[in-house]
Amino acid sequence: MTSDTIELVERVRRRLREHENSCEIAGPVPEAAITAAEEALGVTFPPSYRTFLRTFGGIAIPAHLGIVHDFVGVRSTDAAADVVKRTLDARVERKLSENLVVVGMGAQYQEWFCLDVSRTQPNGEAPVIMYDARDNALDQQFYDDFGQMLQEVMGFVADSLEQPLD
């Protein structure tokens, strides 16, 4: 995740506030909490996701604005929105594979964007695939890594917010 992405998220948050919409940012997560989440899930998070957690903790935007509306993070105040709870629940309820980590909630009901840590690249990054919980099936790879997902979704939201209202 680059400084450009961080600036983009802040720009989207400001623009949403101007439009009287919320952009909820959970807040930075300490390294110990990130490590505890990795241990609970039995995975190692890719660098872009770790940076996201240390910087934002989690982000929720209005569902109608992007293909991903909830960038799932580590949240001590809202356990239901936590990456550990969402992933462990999905593993039990939907038989989600142990190599998948739920890091985004899609605009459509029961669309989950998951890191596939079994396909980690030499740089430590892992692709983001969509899992359709309605069909209990993998759909397709959407992004090369978490940083690309955050950049593209927030870029789309920023562009949409620049358009005049009809």
C-alpha positions as CSV (number, residue, x, y, z in Angstrom):
1,M,0.0,0.0,0.0
2,T,1.5,3.3,-1.1
3,S,1.3,6.8,0.3
4,D,-0.8,7.7,-2.7
5,T,-3.4,5.1,-1.5
6,I,-3.4,6.6,2.0
7,E,-3.9,10.1,0.6
8,L,-6.7,8.7,-1.7
9,V,-8.5,7.2,1.3
10,E,-8.3,10.5,3.2
11,R,-9.6,12.4,0.2
12,V,-12.6,9.9,-0.1
13,R,-13.3,10.3,3.6
14,R,-13.4,14.2,3.3
15,R,-15.6,14.0,0.1
16,L,-18.0,11.6,1.7
17,R,-18.3,13.9,4.7
18,E,-19.1,16.7,2.3
19,H,-21.9,14.6,0.8
20,E,-23.1,13.7,4.3
21,N,-22.1,10.0,4.0
22,S,-19.9,8.2,6.3
23,C,-16.5,6.6,5.8
24,E,-15.8,4.7,9.0
25,I,-12.2,4.1,9.7
26,A,-11.6,1.8,12.7
27,G,-8.1,3.3,13.5
28,P,-4.6,1.9,13.5
29,V,-4.0,-1.5,14.9
30,P,-0.9,-2.4,17.0
31,E,1.5,-5.0,15.7
32,A,0.7,-7.3,18.6
33,A,-3.0,-7.4,17.5
34,I,-2.1,-8.1,13.9
35,T,0.2,-11.0,15.0
36,A,-2.6,-12.3,17.2
37,A,-5.0,-12.3,14.3
38,E,-2.5,-14.1,12.1
39,E,-2.0,-16.8,14.8
40,A,-5.8,-17.2,15.3
41,L,-6.2,-17.8,11.5
42,G,-3.0,-19.8,11.0
43,V,-1.8,-17.5,8.2
44,T,0.7,-14.8,7.5
45,F,-0.9,-11.6,6.2
46,P,0.6,-10.0,3.0
47,P,2.5,-6.7,3.4
48,S,-0.2,-4.5,1.8
49,Y,-2.8,-5.9,4.2
50,R,-0.5,-5.5,7.2
51,T,0.1,-1.9,6.2
52,F,-3.6,-1.3,5.9
53,L,-4.2,-2.7,9.4
54,R,-1.5,-0.6,10.9
55,T,-2.7,2.5,9.1
56,F,-6.5,2.2,9.0
57,G,-7.6,-0.9,11.0
58,G,-10.7,-1.3,8.8
59,I,-12.8,0.9,6.5
60,A,-16.5,0.9,5.8
61,I,-18.1,3.0,3.1
62,P,-21.7,3.2,1.9
63,A,-22.5,-0.1,0.1
64,H,-23.8,1.6,-3.0
65,L,-20.5,3.3,-3.8
66,G,-18.2,0.5,-4.6
67,I,-17.8,-3.2,-5.4
68,V,-16.3,-3.6,-1.9
69,H,-18.0,-1.6,0.8
70,D,-16.3,-3.0,3.9
71,F,-12.5,-3.5,4.0
72,V,-12.4,-6.0,6.9
73,G,-9.8,-5.3,9.5
74,V,-8.9,-6.0,13.1
75,R,-11.5,-4.3,15.3
76,S,-11.6,-4.6,19.0
77,T,-14.8,-2.5,19.3
78,D,-16.9,-4.4,16.7
79,A,-16.1,-8.1,16.8
80,A,-18.6,-8.9,14.1
81,A,-16.6,-6.8,11.6
82,D,-13.3,-8.4,12.6
83,V,-11.2,-10.4,10.1
84,V,-10.7,-13.2,12.6
85,K,-14.4,-13.6,13.4
86,R,-15.6,-13.3,9.8
87,T,-13.1,-15.7,8.5
88,L,-13.5,-18.3,11.3
89,D,-17.3,-18.1,11.0
90,A,-17.0,-18.5,7.2
91,R,-14.8,-21.6,7.7
92,V,-17.5,-23.2,9.9
93,E,-20.7,-22.0,8.2
94,R,-19.5,-22.1,4.5
95,K,-16.6,-24.5,4.6
96,L,-14.3,-21.7,3.5
97,S,-10.8,-23.1,2.8
98,E,-8.1,-22.6,5.4
99,N,-6.0,-20.6,2.8
100,L,-8.7,-17.9,2.4
101,V,-9.0,-14.9,4.6
102,V,-12.1,-12.7,4.3
103,V,-10.8,-9.1,3.8
104,G,-13.7,-7.4,2.0
105,M,-17.5,-7.5,1.8
106,G,-18.9,-7.1,-1.6
107,A,-21.8,-4.8,-2.7
108,Q,-23.9,-7.9,-3.4
109,Y,-25.3,-10.0,-0.6
110,Q,-22.8,-12.7,0.5
111,E,-20.0,-11.7,-1.8
112,W,-16.7,-12.0,0.1
113,F,-13.3,-10.8,-1.1
114,C,-10.7,-13.1,0.2
115,L,-6.9,-13.2,0.3
116,D,-5.7,-16.5,-1.1
117,V,-2.6,-17.0,1.1
118,S,-1.8,-20.3,-0.7
119,R,-0.8,-18.3,-3.7
120,T,1.6,-15.9,-2.1
121,Q,4.1,-14.3,-4.5
122,P,7.8,-13.9,-3.8
123,N,7.1,-10.3,-2.6
124,G,4.8,-11.7,0.1
125,E,1.6,-10.5,-1.6
126,A,-1.4,-12.7,-2.2
127,P,-4.2,-12.3,-4.8
128,V,-7.7,-11.3,-3.8
129,I,-10.5,-13.6,-5.1
130,M,-14.2,-13.3,-4.8
131,Y,-16.1,-16.1,-2.9
132,D,-19.8,-16.3,-3.5
133,A,-21.2,-17.5,-0.2
134,R,-24.7,-18.0,-1.8
135,D,-23.2,-20.8,-4.0
136,N,-20.3,-21.8,-1.7
137,A,-18.0,-21.3,-4.6
138,L,-14.9,-19.3,-5.7
139,D,-15.8,-16.9,-8.4
140,Q,-12.6,-15.4,-9.8
141,Q,-9.5,-13.5,-9.0
142,F,-10.3,-9.8,-8.8
143,Y,-7.1,-8.2,-7.7
144,D,-3.4,-9.0,-7.6
145,D,-3.2,-8.0,-4.0
146,F,-5.0,-6.1,-1.2
147,G,-3.3,-2.8,-2.0
148,Q,-4.6,-2.9,-5.6
149,M,-8.1,-3.7,-4.3
150,L,-8.1,-0.7,-1.9
151,Q,-6.6,1.6,-4.5
152,E,-9.0,0.7,-7.3
153,V,-12.2,0.7,-5.2
154,M,-11.3,4.0,-3.5
155,G,-10.3,5.5,-6.9
156,F,-13.7,4.6,-8.3
157,V,-15.4,6.1,-5.3
158,A,-13.3,9.3,-5.6
159,D,-14.1,9.6,-9.3
160,S,-17.9,9.0,-8.6
161,L,-17.9,11.7,-6.0
162,E,-16.4,14.2,-8.4
163,Q,-19.4,13.7,-10.8
164,P,-22.1,16.3,-10.6
165,L,-25.3,15.1,-8.9
166,D,-28.3,14.7,-11.3
